[in-house]
Amino acid sequence: MPDQIRVRFAPSPTGYLHIGGARTALFNWLFAARNGGVFVLRIEDTDADRAREETVGPILDSLRWLGLTWQEGPDVGGPYGPYVQSQRLDLYRREAERLIQEGKAYPCYCTVEEIEAAREQARREGRTYRYPGTCRHLTEEERRRLEAQGRPRAVRLVGPGPGETVVPDLIHGEVRFPNDEFDDFVIMKSDGTPVYNFAVAVDDHHMGITHVIRGEEHLSNTPRQLLVYRALGYEPPAFAHVPMVLAPDRSKLSKRHGAVAVEEFREKGFLPEAILNYTALLGWSPGDDREVLTLEEMVEAFSLERISKTAAIYDVEKMTWLNGQHLRRADLDRVFALVRPRLEARGFLPRDAGPEELAHARAVVAAVRDRVRTLEEIVDASAYFFADFEDYDPEGVRKRFEKPGVAELLAEARRRLEAVEPFTAESTEHAFRALCQEKGISGGALFHPVRLALTGRTMGPGLFDVIALLGRRRCLERLDRAVRFIKEKLPHVQAAAAAGGDAGTEGGAGA
């Protein structure tokens, strides 16, 4: 076994990289980084019925986007290549023939129909089907006769004798499997391709893999792989099977539970560091109460001993919260560069925007990002800075506009904004607080209806930052519109005002 730690992530190209696969890749990457090891990428594409070549690129793209780069792999090469199983068929066939020559495996000429008939008979009799070794003791003459008939030839490994096969696992301890569970199982199919349990054992040995870190669903495969190792005379790697990731209802995680592919989260506006942070916490702990972690902090704290034995529960809300935390910590220029194409796609920012437009859009992003959780939410939260809105928040109308005297208060706020110089956050705040003092009202009694008038919303960045970013013209237009709305759509408010009501003094002083 090599002196240097070597781990691998070996996806099958059957779809996009999902959260469970990303976590497996991350744990392997962290283990290698923590121990000065090598992270190998291998594509396991020998399952012709499920493998799709067009998904290899997206899987690699998702890994690169996450920052999980590999030292050896199909695109970068390395001393143990090729790193695609379909390009290693000669090796599997050579090793299978060696086992036949050594009497540890044998050709099997049973057809699919014969096997299925025997399996169906076992089902009818209420017993588990085990291959009875029909072809194990064929004479050379019988084998030649079957081959002359054109019978396809698979290869089966001679099964273990009585006893048990013990899997030493770094997370679960010793896991024992009775040998009577294993028949003479197929290692090479009749089409000349290897089965999974044979190919991975051959590959892991010939690529010098020292530690196999993978999902717990593979634990049941491991005894067969150990039998292959034993037959071939290989030293097995150390195994570590990490807990499964389950849906909130503790069922198997799938598309019906929402987005599960890394690419989907990327499109929704998640940051790679947030996805890594969240997936790391699915079954692993840094050993303290920290939840928001950088990749460097994860490397420093990572160890297999801190991986749980119990299943992890997928929680997209927790992931979204973590994304918001990383979004606030991220460099503003980087965040704006990521948001800009989304602003352009929504028509909020011209694709040929000049320096002033870009500076304004950047300032908007800076203002709203502390209250949002994804890049897409930044765009939604920014909308009223770039385009007029159609409707006011209904609950906001009820609480802020349906008060006697509010139209007159907004009209007075408009007059103050029209006159204030210079038009900055500081000067407008001073003007508004002076107005509150003159009217004998709380800041909230003015600020809340003004916010609703300017944005159509009840929440957002600081009001005076909003005012400065919108600019004088847009603020005046929107205040005029709000006054018209109250007078035309809320006549009962005007009637109450005429009867002697006022805008009230409720609400805090915050902006």
N, C-alpha and C positions, 0 to 999 in steps of 0.2 A: 504493500500500500504506500502511495506517495507520502513524503514527509509533510508536504504542504496540504492544508485543507482544500478540498475541491468539492463544490456542490453544483447542482444543476437544476434548472427549471426546464421542464420538457412538455410543453403544451401540445395537444393534438389540434390540428387546424380544422376544427369542426364548427367554429363560430368565433365571435369576438371575445376578447379577454374580459372575463367577469370578475366580480369582487373576490370570490373565493380563489380564483387563479392568481389574481393580483396579490392576494395575501401570501399565497405559497411562494410566489416569486420574491416578494419583499422579505419574508423570513429567511429564505436562502441567501438573498443579497446581503441582508444585515449580518447573518452568521459569517459569511465570507469576509465582509468588511471589518467586522469586529475582531476576526482572528487572522487577518492578513492573508486570506485565502483567495481562491479563484472561483468566479461565478460563470458557469457554462450555460449556454442556451442551446437546447437540442429540440428539433421538430420531430414529433412522433406521428408520422403520416402513413403507417403501413395498413391502417384500417381503411381499405378502399371504399367501403360502403358509406363511411362518415366523413372522411377527410376531404377538405375542399381547399385547393391551392390558393384560391382568391382570398382566403382569410388569413394566410400567413403574414402578408404585408401589414394588415391592420393590427394583428397581435404584436408584431415587432414595433409598429408605430406607437401603440399604447404603452409598451414597456419603455420606449425611449422618452415619451412624453412624461411618464412618471419619474424618469431619471434613473431607472434601474438598468444601467448599462452592463454589458457582459464583456468579459475578456476573451472568450472563445465562443464561436457560434457560426451559423451558416453564412452570415454576411461578412464576418471579420476573419474567418478561418481559425487556425490553431493547430497544434501538434497532433491532435487526436481525431481529426476530421475524416470523412465529411460529417457534418453535424445534422444531417437530415436522414432519417431512418431508411427512406426509400432508396437512398444512394449507398446503403451499407448491406444490401441483400447478399452479396457474395460472402461477407463475413458470417452472417447468420447461417447460410447454407453450409459453409465450411465447418462451422462448429457443430452443427446438427449431424453432419456426416461423421465427424470425429466421435460423437457420442454413439452413433450406430456401430462404428468399428470397434468401440470399446465395450459394446454390449450394454450400454446404459440407455439406449433408445432403440427404436425399431420402426421400420416402415409399416404403415397401416393402410390397408386397401379397402376398408369398409366405406361404403358409399353414404352420402348424406341421408338417403332414403332408408337404408338399413339401420343407421343410428337412430333416426327419428322413430322408426317402427319399434325399436327396442325401448326407447324412452317412453313412448306411448303405452307400451305393455307394462312398464314399471308404474306409470301413473294409474293405470287401471287396477293394478295389484296393490296400490297404496304404499309403494316403497320408493326410495330415492334411487334414481338411475346412477349406476357406476359402470363405466366401460369394463367389460369382463376380461379384457386382454386377449380378444379373439385372434389378433394377428401377432401376438408376442412370440408364439412358438411355431410359426410357419417355417417349413423347411425351405431351403434355397430353391428347390424345384417348384414348390408351391408359389413362391414369390415370383419366379420367372414366368410361371403360367399366368398369374394374375396381371403381371405387367404386359404380357403378350396380348391379353384381352383389352388392353388400353385402360385399365383401371387407374384412376388418379391415386397418387400416393402422398399421404400425409406422414408426419413423423411424430411418434409419441414417446414421451420420456417414461422409462420404467418407474412405476410408483414406489413409494417407500414401504418398508415392511412394517410390522407391528410397532406400536409405540406412539410417540408424539413428536411434532416439530415445534420447537420453541423459538419465538421471535423475541430477541432482546431489543426493547424499544426504550429510547432515552426519555420518553415522556410517560409511557404507560407501564414501564417495567417489563418483566417477562410475560409474554402473552403465549398461551399454549394452545395448540391445535392437534386434535387426535388424527393420527395418520390414516385412520379408516375413512376420513373425509376425502381423501385424494386417490383417484384412480390413475391409470396410465394416461395422463393428459397430453393433449396435442401441443407440440412446440413449433411445428412448421405445418402450415396448411397445404392442401393439395395443389394450390396455385403457386407454391414456392415462396410465399411470404410468411414471416414469423408471426406468432401470436404475441400479444403484449408481454406476458410474463417472461417469455424467452428473450425477446428483443431487449427489454430494459435491463435484464441481468447481464446480457452480453455487452451492451453499450456501457453500462455503468462500470463494468470491469475494465474494458478496453479504453475508456476515457479517464480512468484513474479516479473515479468518484469515491470520496471517502465518507461522505454523509449524505443520506437520502432523506430530505425533509419534505414531506408531502402531506396531503389531506388524510384524515382518518379513514375515509372511505376506501383507501388503498390498503389498509391493514390486512384485510382478508386475502389480498393478493400475495402478500409478502411470504407466507410459507411456501407457496409454489415457486417463488423466485429463489428462496433459500435452497429448495431442492435442486433447482437448475444450477445455482452456484456450486453446490456440493458435487453434482454430477460432473461439472466442467472443471472442478478442481480450483475454483476461484475463491479468494478470500472475500467474504461479503463486506459491504460497507456498514457503517452504523446507521440505524434507522430511527427516525423521529416522526411520528404521525401526529399532526396537529389537529385539534378538535374541529368538528364540522361547523359551518356557518349555516344556521337555520333561520327561517322566516319568523316573524313575531309570533305566529301561531305554532311554532316549533315544527312545522312541516319543512320539506326540502325547499330551499330557496329557488325561485323560478321567476320568469317574466311576469307572472300574474301578481307578483308582489311589488311591481313597479320596476324602475330602472335598476339593472344589476350589472350592466356592461360598463367598463371604464369609458368607452367612447361616448356612451349616452351621458354620463356625468360631465364629460368634457364639453359636450354640446350644450348642456344645461348651465354651464358657467361655473363649474367647480375648478378649484386649483389643484394641481397634482400633489402638492405638499399636504393638502387637506385630506385627499383620498389616501395617501400613504399613512398619515397620522391615524385616520379612522381604522383602516384595515389592520394596522399594527395592534390596535387595542382590541381587536376581535380575537380574544383568547390569549393575549399577552399583556403583561403589566410591566412598567419600568421599575417597579419596586417602591414607588411612593405615590402621592396623590396627584401627580402631574397628569393632565389630559392633553394639553396643547404642546406638541413636541415637534421639533425640527428633525430632519433626517439625521443630522449629525448627533443630536441628542439621543435618538433611537439607537444609533450605532453604539454609542458609549454605554447605553444601559442594557443592550440586548444579550440575552442568554437563553438557551433552551430550557434551563431550569425554571424560568419564569413564565413558561407557557402552561396554560391550564389544561386539565384533562377533560373538562366539561365543554359541551357545545357552546358556541357564541351565538348571540341573537342579533340579527341584522336590524339596525335602527337608522332609517334614513334621516330622521329628524336630528339625531345626534351627529350624523355626518354633516348635515347642513349647518348645524350650529358651529361645528369645528371649522367649516369652510369660512363662515363669517369671521371667526377669530383670526384665521390666517389671512383673510382679505384685508383686515385692518392692520395687520403687521407688515404686509407686503409693501415693497417700494411703490410709491404713487406712479412713477413713470411707467413701471411695468404694468400696473393695474390699468392705467389709461391705454397703453398699447394693446392690452387684451380686450378692453371694452370698445375701443374705437371702431373695429369692424362691425360690431353689433349696433353701434349708433348709426353707422353708415347704412347698414342693412334696413334699419327702421326709418330711414330718411331724416334723421335728426341732425346729421352732420354730412356735408358734401364730401365726396371722395377726393375732391381737389381743394379741401379747406385750407385757407391761408393761416398765417401765424396767429392772428387775432382770434379767429374762430377756434383754432386748436387750443389756445390758451384759455379761452372761455370754457370750452368743453372739459378741459382738464380740471379747471376750478370747480365745475359742477360735480364731476366725479369725486373730487376731494371732499365736497360738501356732503354728499349722500352716502358715501361708502361705509361710514360708521354705523349706519342703521340698517344695512342690508346684509344678505348672507351669500349671495352668488353674483356672478357677473351679469346674469340676465336680470336679476333684481335691481342692479345698479341702473340698467337701461330703463326699467319700468319706473324706478324712483326718480329718474331724471327727465321723464317725458315732458312735464309741464314747463321745464326750462327751455325746451326747444319747439314746442308746438302748443297751440291752444287746446284746452280740454273741453269736452262737451257737457259734462254733468258734474254737479257737486256731490260729495259724499252724503247720502240721505240722512244718516245719523247726525252728521255734522250740521246739516241744514236744520234739523229739529232742535239741536242743542245750541247752535250759534246764531242762526239767522232768524229763528222764530221767537224773537224777543222785541218788545216795543223799543223803538228808538235806535235799532241797530243800523238801519239804512242811513239815518242822519249821521251816526257815528262814523260809518264808513265814508260818507261824503266828506266829513271833516278831515278824516285821515288822508283822503285823496288830496285835499287842499294843502295839507302840511307837506305831503310828499312832492307836490308840484313846486313848492317854494323852497324846499330845503337845498342848501348848498354847503359843501359839495355833496353829491349823491353817493354816500358811502354807508356801510353798515353802521359805523359809529354815529354819523350825523343823523341818520334816520331813527336810530334808537333814541337818541337824545330828544328828537322832535316828538316821538310817540310818547315817551315818558312824561314830557312836559304837557302833552295833551291829556294824559291820564290824570295828572295832578290838577289841571284846570277843571276837569270834569268831575273830579272826586271819585274816580272809579279805579278798580284794580287793573293791573297790567293785563291780566287774562281776559278781562271784559273787552279789551280792545284787540289784543294780539290774536286771540283765537278766531274771531270772525274775519280779521284781516288775512290770516293764514288761509282760511277756507276760500276767501274771495280770490286770493292770488294763485292758489295751487289746486283748488277743488278737493283738497284733502285735509285731514285733521292732524296728521303727523308728518314730520320731515325734519330737515336740518333747522338750525336756528333761524328764526323768522327774519332777522336783519341780514343774515347771510343770503337768504332767499331773495330779499328785496334788492340787495346790491347786485346779485347775479342776474335777476330778471331785467333790471334797468328801469329807468324812470318811465319811459313810454309804455312798456308792457304793464307795469304796475298800475299806472293811471287808467289804462284801458280796462284792466280786469276789475278794478274797484268800481268803475262806471258800470260795468256789466253786472256786478253783484248788486249794486243799488237798484238797477232796473229789474233784476230777477226778484228781489224782495218786494218791490212795489207792484210788479205785475203778477207774480206767482203766489205771493203770500199776502193778499190784501187784508187778512185778519190781523196781521202784525201791524199794518199801518193804522187800522181802526183802533187797535189797543194803544198805539202811540198817540193818536189824536185824543184819546180819552184820558191822557195824562200819565201813561207809563213811561219807563225809561229803559236803557240798555242793561241796567242792573250792575251789580258790582261783584258777581260771582266769578270764580276762576282765579288761578294763581297769577303771580307776576312774571312767570317765566316766559321767554320768547319761543 
